[in-house]
Amino acid sequence: MKDTLVVYYSYSRNSKKVVLEVQKKLDADILELEPKIPFSEDYDAVVEEWQNNELKRDVEIKDIGIDLSHYSKLVLITCTWWYGISPVMKKFLKEYDLSGKDVLVASSNAGWIGHSFKDYQDLLPNSTIKGELNLVFSANDGEQDKIITTDAEIDEWIAKIM
Ligand SMILES: Cc1cc2nc3c(=O)[nH]c(=O)nc-3n(C[C@H](O)[C@H](O)[C@H](O)COP(=O)(O)O)c2cc1C
């Protein structure tokens, strides 16, 4: 049984690439969060909806189907939506108790991470956040899947939980 779990939500698959690298390096289990009702595959439609979503509506997520009490360490990775962590990750942190666990957090973004780390801090009041990673991808048209954050920065972040 492994003691580390990587939990992630990645809408357009940028974060997922880093998730797989982190999982391998930490020899961790992995959990992908999924919204109960999938978001549209039309990227622009999703951006439009969330930019105009004043209420920042709650998103229901599928049952995770695993017992989190087995893990003492969690690595949380999500995309940034509208200057904060994704509604999917928010819902996970509201529904599941991570008290007493050591946690690494990351929010992938195109240069505007906003209040994502504060979101994590607010939703993890009884966990120890060991490291925060600003996971930056290009904001240039046609290059949004190009990673800017270096492997060395990712390794330095991972080392904080090893
Ligand atoms: C609905 C939506 C909102 C976004 N809001 C932000 C934002 O506030 N700041 C930012 O830098 N990037 C924003 N982005 C871009 C993504 O955060 C960025 O491309 C990220 O790397 C995507 O990760 P993923 O492929 O794992 O979903 C947004 C993207 C979407 C779809």
Ligand as a Chemical Component Dictionary entry (heavy atoms), coordinates in Angstrom:
data_LIG
# 
_chem_comp.id                   LIG 
_chem_comp.type                 NON-POLYMER 
_chem_comp.pdbx_formal_charge   0 
_chem_comp.three_letter_code    LIG 
# 
loop_
_chem_comp_atom.comp_id 
_chem_comp_atom.atom_id 
_chem_comp_atom.alt_atom_id 
_chem_comp_atom.type_symbol 
_chem_comp_atom.charge 
_chem_comp_atom.model_Cartn_x 
_chem_comp_atom.model_Cartn_y 
_chem_comp_atom.model_Cartn_z 
_chem_comp_atom.pdbx_ordinal 
LIG C1  C1  C 0 -12.654 28.123 -17.754 1  
LIG C2  C2  C 0 -11.199 28.472 -17.779 2  
LIG C3  C3  C 0 -10.727 29.504 -16.993 3  
LIG C4  C4  C 0 -9.359  29.806 -16.991 4  
LIG N1  N1  N 0 -8.933  30.811 -16.148 5  
LIG C5  C5  C 0 -7.597  31.077 -16.088 6  
LIG C6  C6  C 0 -7.090  32.074 -15.177 7  
LIG O1  O1  O 0 -7.827  32.695 -14.401 8  
LIG N2  N2  N 0 -5.748  32.311 -15.153 9  
LIG C7  C7  C 0 -4.886  31.657 -16.017 10 
LIG O2  O2  O 0 -3.679  31.913 -15.978 11 
LIG N3  N3  N 0 -5.333  30.696 -16.867 12 
LIG C8  C8  C 0 -6.660  30.392 -16.921 13 
LIG N4  N4  N 0 -7.112  29.411 -17.776 14 
LIG C9  C9  C 0 -6.112  28.634 -18.551 15 
LIG C10 C10 C 0 -5.744  27.335 -17.829 16 
LIG O3  O3  O 0 -5.625  27.499 -16.435 17 
LIG C11 C11 C 0 -4.387  26.810 -18.312 18 
LIG O4  O4  O 0 -4.416  26.628 -19.700 19 
LIG C12 C12 C 0 -4.051  25.480 -17.627 20 
LIG O5  O5  O 0 -2.716  25.095 -17.914 21 
LIG C13 C13 C 0 -4.998  24.384 -18.071 22 
LIG O6  O6  O 0 -4.730  23.201 -17.348 23 
LIG P1  P1  P 0 -5.421  21.823 -17.766 24 
LIG O7  O7  O 0 -5.048  21.570 -19.215 25 
LIG O8  O8  O 0 -4.849  20.818 -16.862 26 
LIG O9  O9  O 0 -6.897  21.985 -17.629 27 
LIG C14 C14 C 0 -8.457  29.086 -17.806 28 
LIG C15 C15 C 0 -8.947  28.046 -18.603 29 
LIG C16 C16 C 0 -10.295 27.729 -18.596 30 
LIG C17 C17 C 0 -10.800 26.600 -19.450 31 
# 
loop_
_chem_comp_bond.comp_id 
_chem_comp_bond.atom_id_1 
_chem_comp_bond.atom_id_2 
_chem_comp_bond.value_order 
_chem_comp_bond.pdbx_ordinal 
LIG C1  C2  SING 1  
LIG C2  C3  SING 2  
LIG C2  C16 DOUB 3  
LIG C3  C4  DOUB 4  
LIG C4  N1  SING 5  
LIG C4  C14 SING 6  
LIG N1  C5  DOUB 7  
LIG C5  C6  SING 8  
LIG C5  C8  SING 9  
LIG C6  O1  DOUB 10 
LIG C6  N2  SING 11 
LIG N2  C7  SING 12 
LIG C7  O2  DOUB 13 
LIG C7  N3  SING 14 
LIG N3  C8  DOUB 15 
LIG C8  N4  SING 16 
LIG N4  C9  SING 17 
LIG N4  C14 SING 18 
LIG C9  C10 SING 19 
LIG C10 O3  SING 20 
LIG C10 C11 SING 21 
LIG C11 O4  SING 22 
LIG C11 C12 SING 23 
LIG C12 O5  SING 24 
LIG C12 C13 SING 25 
LIG C13 O6  SING 26 
LIG O6  P1  SING 27 
LIG P1  O7  DOUB 28 
LIG P1  O8  SING 29 
LIG P1  O9  SING 30 
LIG C14 C15 DOUB 31 
LIG C15 C16 SING 32 
LIG C16 C17 SING 33 
# 
